[in-house]
Amino acid sequence: MEEKPANRVRIYGKVDDADGYAIRDFLRRTVIEFDWIELDL
């Protein structure tokens, strides 16, 4: 049986955003792959 590639989470936010940091920290601890996309607002 062929294994499907893992889905990746995309997080959009600013580097200094505390909520964004908390989400990234959680995803790292739970070994969930994600892409961080920095917003320039």
Helices and strands as residue ranges (DSSP letters): E 9-13, H 18-29, E 34-38
